[in-house]
Structure formats: C-alpha cells, structure tokens
Amino acid sequence: MTNAAPETTFTLTIDDQQIRVRYRPYFIGGHDPYAILQFTSPHEPRRPIPVSPKGYSSFFAPMSEIHDAPSIETYACMVALLLARELRASLRNPSSAAA
C-alpha cells in the first residue's frame, strides 16, 4: 500500500456516545509511516466524548499496526477504548496523570 490511500471518516459508539473518527493514513511518511486518527464530537459546538472532555483527541498510529488489524474501524475502536480508560483513570487520580 502506498501513501495514496484515501482518508476515511466513520462513527464509533463508546459508552453510548457517538465519536466521529477521521483516519488519515500515511500522515507521517518515511521508513516507518504513521497515520493520524482524530476523534471528535459529532456535535456543534463540541461536547465531551469518552476520549476527551474537550470533544477532540488525536492519536498517531504506526501503519504497520493498522495493516495488522482486522479493519481500521476495529483498530480505532481499540484505541478509543484505551484512551477512554486512560482518561477515566486520570480523572480518578489526577496526581498520577502528572507523573
């Protein structure tokens, strides 16, 4: 696959909340290319989403991991679940987020 792969936008539902995902493959090129996953609130103005109290979060993902996943939607869902778990943990224990 080359960096001509198309950008994709889709919706995930985490904790009964919709999250819009913008997937941009090969956002960072080179020997080990990376994609960017942008998680946003589908609302205007943005509302909190499970991965961000501000309604937006981004994640850089190695293209090799994405290629190994069953689909980009599955990969994005796994990332969103991990980000949501990290956010909940940091909200429960704010001092550990600074470490």
C-alpha positions as CSV (number, residue, x, y, z in Angstrom):
1,M,0.0,0.0,0.0
2,T,1.2,3.5,-0.8
3,N,0.6,6.9,0.6
4,A,-2.2,7.3,-2.0
5,A,-4.6,5.6,0.5
6,P,-7.8,7.6,0.9
7,E,-8.8,9.5,4.0
8,T,-11.8,7.9,5.7
9,T,-14.4,9.2,8.2
10,F,-16.7,7.0,10.2
11,T,-18.5,6.9,13.5
12,L,-17.9,4.8,16.6
13,T,-20.1,4.4,19.6
14,I,-18.3,4.2,23.0
15,D,-20.2,4.3,26.3
16,D,-23.4,5.1,24.3
17,Q,-21.8,8.2,22.8
18,Q,-21.0,8.7,19.2
19,I,-17.5,9.7,18.2
20,R,-16.6,10.8,14.7
21,V,-13.2,9.4,13.6
22,R,-11.2,10.9,10.8
23,Y,-8.5,8.4,9.6
24,R,-5.6,9.9,7.6
25,P,-3.2,7.1,6.5
26,Y,0.5,7.9,5.9
27,F,0.1,11.3,7.7
28,I,3.8,11.0,8.5
29,G,5.8,9.3,5.8
30,G,9.2,7.7,5.8
31,H,10.6,4.3,6.6
32,D,8.1,3.8,9.4
33,P,5.0,5.7,8.4
34,Y,2.2,6.8,10.7
35,A,-1.4,7.6,10.3
36,I,-3.4,10.0,12.4
37,L,-6.7,9.2,14.0
38,Q,-8.7,12.2,15.0
39,F,-11.6,11.6,17.5
40,T,-14.2,14.4,17.6
41,S,-17.6,15.1,19.0
42,P,-20.2,15.0,16.2
43,H,-22.0,18.0,17.9
44,E,-21.6,21.7,17.2
45,P,-20.3,23.1,19.5
46,R,-18.3,20.1,20.5
47,R,-19.3,18.2,23.6
48,P,-17.2,15.9,25.8
49,I,-16.6,12.5,24.4
50,P,-15.3,9.4,26.2
51,V,-11.7,10.1,25.0
52,S,-11.7,13.8,25.7
53,P,-13.5,16.3,27.9
54,K,-12.9,18.9,25.2
55,G,-14.5,16.9,22.4
56,Y,-11.3,16.3,20.4
57,S,-8.3,14.0,20.6
58,S,-5.8,12.7,18.1
59,F,-3.6,9.6,18.1
60,F,-0.6,8.8,15.8
61,A,-0.7,5.1,14.8
62,P,2.0,3.1,13.1
63,M,0.8,2.0,9.7
64,S,2.2,-1.5,10.4
65,E,-0.3,-1.9,13.3
66,I,-3.2,-0.7,11.2
67,H,-2.3,-3.2,8.4
68,D,-2.2,-6.0,11.0
69,A,-5.7,-5.1,12.4
70,P,-8.9,-6.7,11.0
71,S,-10.1,-3.2,9.9
72,I,-9.4,0.5,10.5
73,E,-12.7,0.6,12.4
74,T,-11.6,-2.2,14.8
75,Y,-8.3,-0.6,15.3
76,A,-9.8,2.9,16.0
77,C,-12.3,1.3,18.5
78,M,-9.4,-0.4,20.4
79,V,-7.5,2.9,20.5
80,A,-10.7,4.8,21.6
81,L,-11.3,2.3,24.4
82,L,-7.7,2.6,25.7
83,L,-7.8,6.4,25.5
84,A,-11.2,6.4,27.4
85,R,-9.7,4.1,30.1
86,E,-6.7,6.4,30.5
87,L,-8.9,9.4,30.8
88,R,-11.1,7.8,33.4
89,A,-8.0,6.8,35.4
90,S,-6.5,10.3,35.2
91,L,-9.8,11.8,36.4
92,R,-10.0,9.4,39.3
93,N,-6.4,10.1,40.3
94,P,-5.2,13.5,38.9
95,S,-1.8,13.2,40.6
96,S,-0.9,10.1,38.6
97,A,-1.6,12.0,35.3
98,A,1.2,14.5,36.1
99,A,3.8,11.7,36.6
